[in-house]
Each structure stands twice: as structure tokens, then as C-alpha cells.
Amino acid sequence: MSFFSQFDPRRFFAALRAIDRESMAPQEAGYLQDRRPAIALLIAAFCLLTIHYLKFSGPFYALLEWLSPPGGHGELLRDLQQSAFFDLLLNAWWGLWHVVGYVLIPLLVIRFVFHDSVRNYGLRSGATRQYLKWCFFLAAPIIGFAVLASFREDFTAYYPFYRLASRSWFDLIAWETIYLLQFVCLEFFFRGFLLHACKPAFGANAIFVMILPYLMIHFPKPWLEATGAVFFGLFLGVLALRSRSIWGGVMVHVSVALSMDLLAIARTQQLPQRWWPL
């Protein structure tokens, strides 16, 4: 097989037909009345609502107010705001709700409602090694574009999201742990839970069902990034079903996100100079 023949569009549609053939077996086994897609989509709606309305600072402030000692009138909140780690704590709160909404709730549904193994929802390694070149071809152009964009001031002003990431190595490592874990959670939710729950009933069309909510979480971002999420979601969906694993998508997301943060820090020459911020 020549190098260019790998990009023949007919191979993409052949992959979709192969996914459809795989989905026929469960239907013939009695899954025609399967309710998993309806349950998964309702749970997905609940999870997305939960994340969207609880991940920001407002609910976190309200929780701290509630936890303050009687008569303290927000004493706990004031004490934490004076801490050197308050901004990092806000980001940890943001990351926590991605873990809850994207992972913990779907895991409970898979285990106690679907009575299925979580390994069947993309958590196994599967055939990821066979598709590593596609992960590279997907990530490389985006990283290349990030290298060019990193010369712009608006890029370095936007990344990393945690503005104190360069204050110390602890800040940088803690932030990247929170940030990159969020992508693992996201891949499990969209390319694991939602995609595999819909596949028996919808076949390859499950990819297009998954793309819609995946696009919608990108609406607050620039239009070019939101538009790219449609094509990104499409290819990552095919990759997840053909490899039977979410880890290829995780590698793509993590490599791109980490590259953007490190490029921004390197361009501003703000690499951490100490291990601890205090």
C-alpha cells in the first residue's frame, strides 16, 4: 500500500461500513429494542448540565459560604482567598466536576444500569498500536499550527489557562495534571460511554450522534476551534470504534494541549525557576 493510498476517502467510508457490520450482530441477538441509547443520551444531558453549571467559581464560593462556621459570614472563603493556592484550588474544582460528570456518573450507569463491563466502553488498549500513525497525522498539523500561532501575543495571553502555571514547578505540574486529566475524562465520556452505548442500535451513525453534544461544548470557544470540533469528533469517533479504545484520542488531545501550554510558556520565557511557590 502506497503512502498516499492511505488517505483515499474510500477507506474512510469502508471503515464506516465495517462499523455497521459489527453493530448488526447485537441486533440479531435481540437488541432491536435496546434502550441503552435513550438512557445514555438522557444521562449525557444530565452530566453536561451538571458540569456546565457547577464547574465555575460561583458554586464553589457558595459551598465555602455554606461551610463557614455559624456567624462566620464567609470566613472560610476569605481565608482561602488569601492563600497562595486559591487560584489552583479553583482549577481543581473545575477539574473535579469533569471527573464527576464525564466519568463517575457514566461508570455507575454502566455498572448498575447496563450491567456491563467498563472495558467494553473503550477503556481497553484494543488495537491502538495499529492506529498510532493516524493519531500522529491528526495531531501533527494542529501542533504545527500551534507553533506558528505561538508567535502571536494573543496566543501567549490565552495559554495556559492557569495564569500562575510558571510560578513554580509545583504549579505547572499540578495544573497540567488537572488539565490533561480532563481530556481523559472527556474522551471516555464522548468516545467511550456515549459512542459505545449508541453503537448497537445506530451502528456508524452513533458517531454523528456523539458529534452534536461534542460540538456544543465548544460553543464558548472561537468559531474556528468550534468548527474544527466537528471534523475532530468525526475522526476520533471512527478511530475509537475501529481500535475499540479511547486511548488514541487521549494521546491526540493530550499531546496537542500540552504542546500549546509549553509553547506559550517557552515563548514568554517564563519557565518555573523554583519547585515550590512559597
C-alpha positions as CSV (number, residue, x, y, z in Angstrom):
1,M,0.0,0.0,0.0
2,S,1.5,3.4,-1.0
3,F,1.7,6.3,1.3
4,F,-1.0,8.4,-0.5
5,S,-3.4,5.5,-0.9
6,Q,-3.8,5.5,2.9
7,F,-5.7,8.8,2.5
8,D,-8.1,7.5,-0.1
9,P,-11.6,8.8,1.0
10,R,-13.0,5.4,0.1
11,R,-11.1,3.9,3.1
12,F,-13.0,6.2,5.4
13,F,-16.4,5.0,4.1
14,A,-15.2,1.4,4.2
15,A,-14.4,1.9,7.9
16,L,-18.0,3.2,8.5
17,R,-19.4,0.1,6.7
18,A,-17.2,-2.1,8.8
19,I,-18.6,-0.5,12.0
20,D,-22.2,-1.0,10.7
21,R,-21.4,-4.7,10.1
22,E,-20.1,-5.1,13.6
23,S,-23.3,-3.5,15.0
24,M,-25.5,-5.9,13.3
25,A,-24.5,-8.9,15.5
26,P,-26.0,-7.4,18.7
27,Q,-29.2,-6.5,16.8
28,E,-29.6,-10.1,15.6
29,A,-29.1,-11.3,19.1
30,G,-32.2,-9.5,20.3
31,Y,-31.0,-5.9,20.9
32,L,-33.5,-4.3,18.5
33,Q,-35.5,-2.9,21.4
34,D,-32.3,-1.9,23.2
35,R,-33.0,1.2,25.4
36,R,-29.3,1.9,26.1
37,P,-29.1,4.8,23.6
38,A,-32.1,6.6,25.2
39,I,-30.7,6.1,28.7
40,A,-27.2,7.1,27.7
41,L,-28.4,10.3,25.9
42,L,-30.6,11.3,28.9
43,I,-27.6,10.7,31.3
44,A,-25.4,12.6,28.9
45,A,-27.8,15.6,29.0
46,F,-27.8,15.5,32.8
47,C,-24.0,15.2,33.0
48,L,-23.4,18.1,30.6
49,L,-25.9,20.3,32.6
50,T,-24.1,19.3,35.8
51,I,-20.7,20.2,34.5
52,H,-21.7,23.4,32.8
53,Y,-23.5,24.9,35.9
54,L,-21.2,23.6,38.7
55,K,-17.7,23.9,37.3
56,F,-17.3,27.6,37.7
57,S,-16.4,29.6,40.7
58,G,-19.9,30.7,41.7
59,P,-21.0,27.3,43.1
60,F,-17.6,26.9,44.7
61,Y,-18.0,30.2,46.6
62,A,-21.5,29.2,47.6
63,L,-20.2,25.9,49.0
64,L,-17.4,27.7,51.0
65,E,-20.0,30.2,52.4
66,W,-22.2,27.3,53.5
67,L,-19.2,25.5,55.1
68,S,-18.2,28.6,57.0
69,P,-18.7,28.4,60.8
70,P,-22.0,29.7,62.1
71,G,-21.8,33.5,62.3
72,G,-18.6,33.5,60.3
73,H,-20.2,35.2,57.3
74,G,-17.9,33.6,54.7
75,E,-14.8,33.4,56.9
76,L,-13.6,30.2,55.2
77,L,-13.9,31.8,51.8
78,R,-11.9,34.8,52.9
79,D,-9.2,32.6,54.4
80,L,-8.8,30.6,51.2
81,Q,-8.8,33.7,49.0
82,Q,-5.7,34.9,51.0
83,S,-4.0,31.6,50.3
84,A,-1.3,31.3,47.6
85,F,-3.1,28.3,46.2
86,F,-6.6,29.7,45.8
87,D,-6.4,30.0,42.0
88,L,-5.1,26.5,41.8
89,L,-8.0,25.3,44.0
90,L,-10.5,26.9,41.7
91,N,-9.0,25.0,38.8
92,A,-9.1,21.8,40.9
93,W,-12.8,22.4,41.5
94,W,-13.2,22.9,37.7
95,G,-11.4,19.6,37.1
96,L,-13.4,17.8,39.8
97,W,-16.7,18.3,38.0
98,H,-15.3,16.9,34.8
99,V,-14.3,13.8,36.7
100,V,-17.8,13.5,38.2
101,G,-19.8,14.3,35.1
102,Y,-17.7,12.7,32.4
103,V,-16.5,9.6,34.4
104,L,-18.1,8.8,37.7
105,I,-21.8,9.1,36.7
106,P,-21.3,7.1,33.4
107,L,-19.4,4.4,35.3
108,L,-22.3,4.0,37.7
109,V,-24.7,3.7,34.8
110,I,-22.6,1.2,33.0
111,R,-22.2,-0.9,36.1
112,F,-25.6,-0.7,37.7
113,V,-28.0,0.1,34.9
114,F,-26.4,-1.5,31.8
115,H,-24.8,-4.3,34.0
116,D,-21.9,-4.3,31.7
117,S,-18.1,-4.1,32.0
118,V,-16.4,-0.7,31.6
119,R,-13.8,-2.3,29.5
120,N,-16.4,-2.6,26.8
121,Y,-16.6,1.2,26.7
122,G,-13.2,2.0,25.3
123,L,-11.0,1.5,28.4
124,R,-9.0,-1.4,27.0
125,S,-5.9,-0.8,24.9
126,G,-7.6,-2.6,21.9
127,A,-5.9,-2.1,18.6
128,T,-4.5,1.4,19.5
129,R,-1.0,0.5,18.3
130,Q,-2.3,-0.3,14.8
131,Y,-3.7,3.3,14.6
132,L,-0.8,5.3,16.0
133,K,0.1,6.7,12.6
134,W,-3.4,8.1,12.4
135,C,-3.0,9.7,15.8
136,F,0.2,11.3,14.6
137,F,-1.4,12.6,11.3
138,L,-4.3,14.1,13.3
139,A,-2.1,15.7,16.0
140,A,0.8,16.9,13.9
141,P,-1.0,19.6,11.8
142,I,-2.6,21.1,14.9
143,I,0.7,21.2,16.8
144,G,2.3,22.7,13.7
145,F,-0.4,25.4,13.6
146,A,0.1,26.0,17.4
147,V,3.9,26.6,16.8
148,L,3.0,29.3,14.3
149,A,0.3,30.8,16.5
150,S,2.6,30.8,19.5
151,F,4.4,33.9,18.0
152,R,1.2,35.9,18.4
153,E,0.7,37.8,21.7
154,D,-3.0,36.7,21.9
155,F,-1.8,33.1,22.0
156,T,0.6,33.6,24.9
157,A,-2.0,35.7,26.6
158,Y,-4.6,32.8,26.4
159,Y,-2.4,29.8,27.2
160,P,-2.0,28.3,29.7
161,F,-5.5,28.9,31.3
162,Y,-3.9,28.9,34.8
163,R,-2.0,32.1,34.8
164,L,0.3,31.1,37.7
165,A,1.5,27.9,35.9
166,S,5.0,29.4,35.5
167,R,5.3,30.5,39.2
168,S,6.8,27.1,40.2
169,W,7.2,23.6,39.0
170,F,4.6,22.5,41.6
171,D,2.1,24.9,40.0
172,L,2.9,23.7,36.5
173,I,2.8,20.0,37.3
174,A,-0.4,20.4,39.4
175,W,-2.1,22.4,36.6
176,E,-1.1,20.1,33.8
177,T,-2.3,17.1,35.9
178,I,-5.8,18.7,36.3
179,Y,-5.9,19.9,32.7
180,L,-4.8,16.7,31.0
181,L,-6.9,14.5,33.2
182,Q,-9.9,16.5,32.0
183,F,-9.1,15.3,28.4
184,V,-9.0,11.6,29.6
185,C,-12.4,12.2,31.2
186,L,-13.8,13.9,28.0
187,E,-12.6,11.1,25.7
188,F,-14.2,8.5,28.0
189,F,-17.5,10.3,28.0
190,F,-17.8,11.0,24.3
191,R,-15.7,8.3,22.6
192,G,-16.3,5.7,25.3
193,F,-19.6,5.8,27.2
194,L,-21.8,7.7,24.7
195,L,-20.4,6.2,21.5
196,H,-20.4,2.5,22.6
197,A,-23.9,2.8,24.2
198,C,-25.3,4.1,20.9
199,K,-23.4,1.8,18.6
200,P,-25.5,-1.4,18.9
201,A,-28.7,0.5,17.8
202,F,-27.3,3.1,15.5
203,G,-24.1,1.5,14.0
204,A,-21.8,4.0,12.4
205,N,-24.5,6.7,12.9
206,A,-23.6,6.7,16.6
207,I,-20.5,8.7,15.7
208,F,-22.8,11.5,14.3
209,V,-25.0,11.3,17.4
210,M,-21.9,11.8,19.5
211,I,-20.6,14.7,17.4
212,L,-23.5,17.0,18.2
213,P,-23.0,17.4,22.0
214,Y,-19.3,17.3,21.4
215,L,-19.6,20.3,19.2
216,M,-21.9,22.1,21.6
217,I,-19.3,22.1,24.4
218,H,-17.1,24.1,22.1
219,F,-19.6,26.9,21.5
220,P,-17.9,29.3,24.0
221,K,-14.6,28.9,22.1
222,P,-13.5,30.7,18.9
223,W,-15.6,29.8,15.8
224,L,-12.6,28.1,14.1
225,E,-12.0,25.8,17.0
226,A,-15.7,25.0,17.3
227,T,-15.9,24.2,13.6
228,G,-12.9,22.0,13.8
229,A,-14.6,20.0,16.6
230,V,-17.0,18.6,14.1
231,F,-14.2,17.0,12.0
232,F,-12.1,16.2,15.0
233,G,-15.0,14.4,16.7
234,L,-15.7,12.5,13.4
235,F,-12.2,11.2,13.0
236,L,-11.8,10.4,16.7
237,G,-15.1,8.6,16.7
238,V,-14.0,6.4,13.8
239,L,-10.7,5.8,15.5
240,A,-12.3,4.9,18.8
241,L,-14.7,2.3,17.2
242,R,-12.1,0.8,14.9
243,S,-9.4,0.5,17.6
244,R,-12.0,-0.3,20.3
245,S,-10.2,2.1,22.6
246,I,-10.3,5.7,23.7
247,W,-6.5,5.9,24.2
248,G,-5.7,7.0,20.7
249,G,-7.9,10.1,21.2
250,V,-6.5,10.7,24.6
251,M,-3.0,10.8,23.1
252,V,-4.0,13.2,20.4
253,H,-5.8,15.6,22.9
254,V,-3.0,15.4,25.5
255,S,-0.2,16.0,23.0
256,V,-1.9,19.0,21.5
257,A,-3.0,20.6,24.8
258,L,0.4,20.0,26.4
259,S,2.2,21.4,23.4
260,M,0.1,24.6,23.4
261,D,0.8,25.3,27.1
262,L,4.5,24.6,26.9
263,L,4.9,26.7,23.7
264,A,3.2,29.6,25.4
265,I,5.4,29.3,28.5
266,A,8.5,29.0,26.3
267,R,7.7,32.0,24.1
268,T,7.3,34.2,27.1
269,Q,10.5,32.8,28.7
270,Q,8.6,32.1,31.9
271,L,9.7,28.6,32.7
272,P,9.5,28.0,36.5
273,Q,12.6,29.0,38.5
274,R,11.7,27.1,41.7
275,W,10.0,24.0,42.8
276,W,7.6,25.5,45.4
277,P,5.7,28.8,45.1
278,L,6.3,29.9,48.7
